Amino acid sequence: MRLGVSTRTKDELTAAIAMRPSYLAIGHIFPTPTKQMATPPQGLATLKQHVNRVGGEIPTVAIGGIDLSCASAVWQTGVDAVAVVRAVTESKDLVGDLAVFANIFGQRQEVAYG
């Protein structure tokens, strides 16, 4: 069995790390129409800080408002995985879009975040 813990704030991340789950979901990164969120979007700089805080101890998954327009920037933060919903369910060219995602996730380079 795998147990993932979703986090939205620095305090939630700290508590989740202490639980030693199978993975940590970090988000929402960008505004998302998929569901109402009680906290503001975290953005790329905060995502990068959270990924650094986890330090590779637990796999991380970025979630929330991620589509092809921002997937590369999200991936460059060092997360282990990226969750997408709308980018798949609303795709007009699913096969093509999945190929673009595969290309994005096959690359990683060092990027500085403010």
C-alpha positions as a LaTeX table, in Angstrom:
\begin{tabular}{lrrr}
\hline
Residue & $x$ (\AA) & $y$ (\AA) & $z$ (\AA) \\
\hline
Met1 & 0.00 & 0.00 & 0.00 \\
Arg2 & 1.17 & 3.52 & $-0.79$ \\
Leu3 & 0.18 & 6.58 & 1.23 \\
Gly4 & 0.55 & 10.06 & $-0.19$ \\
Val5 & 0.10 & 13.21 & 1.83 \\
Ser6 & $-1.03$ & 16.49 & 0.27 \\
Thr7 & 0.55 & 19.70 & 1.48 \\
Arg8 & $-0.31$ & 23.34 & 0.88 \\
Thr9 & 1.85 & 25.23 & 3.37 \\
Lys10 & 5.31 & 25.11 & 4.92 \\
Asp11 & 3.83 & 23.85 & 8.21 \\
Glu12 & 1.86 & 21.11 & 6.46 \\
Leu13 & 5.01 & 20.06 & 4.62 \\
Thr14 & 6.96 & 19.81 & 7.86 \\
Ala15 & 4.22 & 17.69 & 9.46 \\
Ala16 & 3.93 & 15.49 & 6.37 \\
Ile17 & 7.68 & 14.82 & 6.22 \\
Ala18 & 7.52 & 13.59 & 9.82 \\
Met19 & 4.85 & 11.04 & 8.77 \\
Arg20 & 7.26 & 9.49 & 6.23 \\
Pro21 & 4.58 & 8.89 & 3.57 \\
Ser22 & 5.20 & 7.11 & 0.26 \\
Tyr23 & 5.09 & 10.47 & $-1.51$ \\
Leu24 & 4.29 & 14.14 & $-0.90$ \\
Ala25 & 1.87 & 16.07 & $-3.10$ \\
Ile26 & 2.82 & 19.74 & $-3.15$ \\
Gly27 & 0.28 & 22.25 & $-4.40$ \\
His28 & $-1.63$ & 23.80 & $-5.68$ \\
Ile29 & 1.11 & 25.40 & $-7.72$ \\
Phe30 & $-1.09$ & 27.54 & $-10.00$ \\
Pro31 & $-4.77$ & 28.55 & $-9.90$ \\
Thr32 & $-6.92$ & 25.58 & $-10.81$ \\
Pro33 & $-10.55$ & 25.41 & $-11.92$ \\
Thr34 & $-10.71$ & 21.73 & $-10.91$ \\
Lys35 & $-11.67$ & 22.50 & $-7.31$ \\
Gln36 & $-11.94$ & 25.38 & $-4.83$ \\
Met37 & $-8.80$ & 25.85 & $-2.77$ \\
Ala38 & $-8.62$ & 27.47 & 0.67 \\
Thr39 & $-5.06$ & 28.70 & 0.20 \\
Pro40 & $-3.46$ & 30.78 & $-2.57$ \\
Pro41 & $-1.37$ & 29.10 & $-5.27$ \\
Gln42 & 2.20 & 28.39 & $-4.13$ \\
Gly43 & 3.98 & 29.26 & $-7.36$ \\
Leu44 & 7.31 & 28.00 & $-8.65$ \\
Ala45 & 9.63 & 29.63 & $-6.10$ \\
Thr46 & 7.75 & 28.08 & $-3.16$ \\
Leu47 & 7.57 & 24.73 & $-4.93$ \\
Lys48 & 11.35 & 24.81 & $-5.37$ \\
Gln49 & 11.80 & 25.67 & $-1.67$ \\
His50 & 9.57 & 22.75 & $-0.66$ \\
Val51 & 11.41 & 20.33 & $-2.96$ \\
Asn52 & 14.71 & 21.48 & $-1.47$ \\
Arg53 & 13.29 & 21.09 & 2.06 \\
Val54 & 12.31 & 17.46 & 1.32 \\
Gly55 & 15.85 & 16.93 & 0.06 \\
Gly56 & 15.09 & 13.78 & $-1.89$ \\
Glu57 & 14.03 & 11.88 & 1.25 \\
Ile58 & 10.48 & 11.35 & $-0.05$ \\
Pro59 & 9.25 & 11.49 & $-3.67$ \\
Thr60 & 7.48 & 14.76 & $-4.49$ \\
Val61 & 4.56 & 15.39 & $-6.83$ \\
Ala62 & 3.60 & 18.88 & $-8.01$ \\
Ile63 & $-0.14$ & 19.34 & $-8.44$ \\
Gly64 & $-2.59$ & 22.07 & $-9.31$ \\
Gly65 & $-3.13$ & 24.14 & $-12.43$ \\
Ile66 & $-0.32$ & 22.47 & $-14.35$ \\
Asp67 & $-0.62$ & 22.21 & $-18.13$ \\
Leu68 & 1.70 & 22.30 & $-21.14$ \\
Ser69 & 2.27 & 26.05 & $-20.77$ \\
Cys70 & 4.00 & 25.62 & $-17.41$ \\
Ala71 & 4.94 & 21.92 & $-17.13$ \\
Ser72 & 8.59 & 22.50 & $-18.11$ \\
Ala73 & 9.08 & 25.20 & $-15.47$ \\
Val74 & 7.44 & 22.98 & $-12.84$ \\
Trp75 & 9.65 & 20.04 & $-13.83$ \\
Gln76 & 12.78 & 22.19 & $-13.56$ \\
Thr77 & 12.11 & 22.73 & $-9.84$ \\
Gly78 & 13.30 & 19.18 & $-9.22$ \\
Val79 & 9.99 & 17.50 & $-8.36$ \\
Asp80 & 9.88 & 13.75 & $-8.92$ \\
Ala81 & 6.50 & 13.80 & $-10.67$ \\
Val82 & 3.89 & 16.19 & $-12.01$ \\
Ala83 & 0.15 & 15.55 & $-11.73$ \\
Val84 & $-2.13$ & 16.90 & $-14.43$ \\
Val85 & $-5.89$ & 16.62 & $-14.76$ \\
Arg86 & $-7.29$ & 19.35 & $-16.97$ \\
Ala87 & $-4.35$ & 19.12 & $-19.38$ \\
Val88 & $-5.48$ & 15.57 & $-20.16$ \\
Thr89 & $-9.25$ & 15.72 & $-19.75$ \\
Glu90 & $-9.59$ & 18.87 & $-21.86$ \\
Ser91 & $-6.94$ & 18.04 & $-24.45$ \\
Lys92 & $-7.89$ & 18.49 & $-28.10$ \\
Asp93 & $-4.94$ & 16.29 & $-29.18$ \\
Leu94 & $-4.30$ & 13.81 & $-26.37$ \\
Val95 & $-1.70$ & 11.73 & $-28.22$ \\
Gly96 & 0.20 & 14.86 & $-29.28$ \\
Asp97 & $-0.03$ & 16.47 & $-25.86$ \\
Leu98 & 1.17 & 13.30 & $-24.13$ \\
Ala99 & 4.15 & 13.22 & $-26.49$ \\
Val100 & 4.99 & 16.82 & $-25.55$ \\
Phe101 & 4.70 & 15.97 & $-21.84$ \\
Ala102 & 6.98 & 12.94 & $-22.36$ \\
Asn103 & 9.54 & 15.18 & $-24.04$ \\
Ile104 & 9.37 & 17.74 & $-21.23$ \\
Phe105 & 9.76 & 15.10 & $-18.53$ \\
Gly106 & 12.71 & 13.56 & $-20.35$ \\
Gln107 & 14.71 & 16.75 & $-19.76$ \\
Arg108 & 15.88 & 18.62 & $-16.71$ \\
Gln109 & 18.26 & 21.54 & $-16.37$ \\
Glu110 & 19.34 & 23.83 & $-13.52$ \\
Val111 & 17.08 & 26.86 & $-13.21$ \\
Ala112 & 17.25 & 29.54 & $-10.51$ \\
Tyr113 & 14.01 & 30.63 & $-8.83$ \\
Gly114 & 13.56 & 33.92 & $-6.97$ \\
\hline
\end{tabular}
